[in-house]
Amino acid sequence: GVARTPGGGLTFPAMRPMKLSIRPTGAALGAAILAVDLARPLDDETFRAIEAAWHEHEVIFFRGQDLAPEQHIAFSRRFGALEHHVRQDCCKPGYPEIFVVSNVIENGRPIGSQDAGLFWHSDLCYKSEPSRGSLFYAREVPHADDGSPLGDTVFASMTAAYRALPEYVRRAIDGRKAVNSYLHGYYRDRKSGPRKELTEEQKRKTPDVEHPVARTHPATRKKCLFTCEGYTTRIAGLDETESAALLAGLFEHLKKPEFLYRHKWQVGDLLMWDNCSTQHLAIPDYALPQRRRMERTTLAGTAPY
């Protein structure tokens, strides 16, 4: 409770650290963090335990959250600086840190990206410093007639995928870099028709970059595959045929069932994934009038090595 000091002032008890209740999904990655209200401030010890769980499980989620945009941003910032997405037309008005993924149309215009994530990818892997992670908040979730949720997201563990590579493939990719292209992903990643042409300024901000085919996680030091069918176009130093064959093999390998977790969304879910050690894929099995509205913050990362 609140106590009075001898001088008449008020003192408040320090926040007590809570013991996290963690429920792994049973898949290669993913865990639910139970009984945590992210709308309230977290003490440092609890926050460090959440971050450790994230590093261990690569995807973690909190059910039943009720977050204002400011609270979503504040929790995200505990992990570091936030990105401002290159497509500001898809960001929440007044909140450049929040990228909206939605099929909703208001006043004749989409309120966010309508067809994001339809190919396996890691967020912002086309930047020189790809994002560390993303925090996705579910505001509206579509449902089938029987009440089951639609619009699932599938996650793949790139640490598990790397560990399972045959030794000869590891040798083939060791020290290699791959070209990642935002333009390639932008014009490919669509199902709702041609996308709006990027401006010259947007193109200038997103030149092609090279990253290691397998990167080292900056916190865990584990090796992770870092090529994806959404944005990776070729492996540097290989001829076109050899590069295409190696990439095709990697793309098929990373989506094997034993590496995957499929998340069924509920309104109020706050789910965070590690963009170093995972890739993800959206399942577009819904359409208006079924509404889906999700909001994403993205953590700034470091150059892969």
Helices and strands as residue ranges (DSSP letters): E 3-4, E 10-11, E 21-24, E 31-34, H 44-57, E 59-62, H 69-77, G 88-90, E 91-92, E 95-102, E 105-106, E 109-110, E 133-140, E 153-157, H 158-163, H 167-173, E 177-180, H 182-188, H 200-205, E 209-212, E 214-216, E 223-225, E 232-235, H 240-254, G 257-259, E 260-263, E 270-274, E 278-282, E 293-299
